[in-house]
Each structure stands twice: as C-alpha cells, then as structure tokens.
Amino acid sequence: SFTPGIAPLPLPDELREGSGVILYSGNWGVAHDEKTFIEAYAQYLLQSKGGLRFWLNATGAKADRVERELRSRGVPIYRTRLVPLDDLPRLLLTADVHLVTLRDAFVGYVLPSKIHACIESGKRILFVGGKSSDVHLLASRALPPDRYCQVNMGDVAGLVNALRATEHAVASERITGVVRIDRCASVDRLPASASFATSRQAS
C-alpha cells in the first residue's frame, strides 16, 4: 500500500544521467512480450542523447534474455533482483514510467497483477499489448491521457514514438513541475472512472 508520506527509494547513480527512469518490476516470463521492447528501446536510445534509463527489477524466464540482449547492443541497463516486498511501494514511486507487457496469445488468460499497484502509484504506464487485454481496460479507465499509453505487440516504430513522447513529458515535468500531456494516438480512450486496490505483489 502507498501510505501517506512514503518516500521513493534512492535513485541509483547508474540511472541519474538520463531524462527519467522506466521500470520493469516483477516477473518477465513466457506470457510477457520482450521482443518489441528490446528492439524499440535499442532504436530509441540511438536517437536520444539523454533518454529514459531502463531499470530491470525482475526474475522470470525472459528477464535474463532482456538484460543479455540489451547489453550485447551496448544499451545501458540497470539490473536488480526483486526488492523486498516491503520496499515494493517505494520502488514503484521511484520510477517515472512503468513498463507492462503481455503477449497476444495470453490475453484473457493472464493479467499481470502489478498493473493495480502501478496504477495506484500515479506514475505513467506504458503497455505493450493488445487493446482487448484487461490491462488496457484497467489502465485506460483509471489514468488520464498523459499517464497511459498502449502500443501493440510488434509495433516497434510505435513504441519508439511512445518512448520519445514519454521522455519529453517526463523531462518537461521535472524542469517545470507542470504535467505535460502527450497523448498516445494509438489509444482509444475510455472514461476515467475506476479506482483499484494496490496488489501486494507485482508479478
């Protein structure tokens, strides 16, 4: 739970040089798409001098592959194993953007439980997955347009554009303290009417 006065974790030195932090926390397993993010993030950083830095706080069948692939391309990545559960709310507040992914074949069968906690954190969410997923339903209803963006699995160019827009929004907010709205054109908005309890564990 996000109790009043809770403080983010100290930001590691390796993540301080970028314009913000995008975090993937929890399980990165067979149900989660990794290829779209690997390709898009590598392309995005080639085009951005001070881009969003990636914090991978994860276990699972694909977590090591994501780290290995990005490092093999010379892409900066900060990797940790799962933080203690009591530190999870502080970790989620440390990030500027939460990354959630889901393969199309698992829509209707798998719901990454961390989406509830990511929503409650109030941070931006970037979802790589289909609009028919409950992840999209929950996030698009709960968050305003500047806090949520959905990109289809395999849409590398779309994700690169989403990362650019998110970088500009985060940088602007850090400098001015004013939220900048960069709408994700691929999202069909639903009424923002839902509020959800925080999950005790992100997976």
Disulfide bonds with the S-S distance in Angstrom:
Cys149-Cys184 2.21
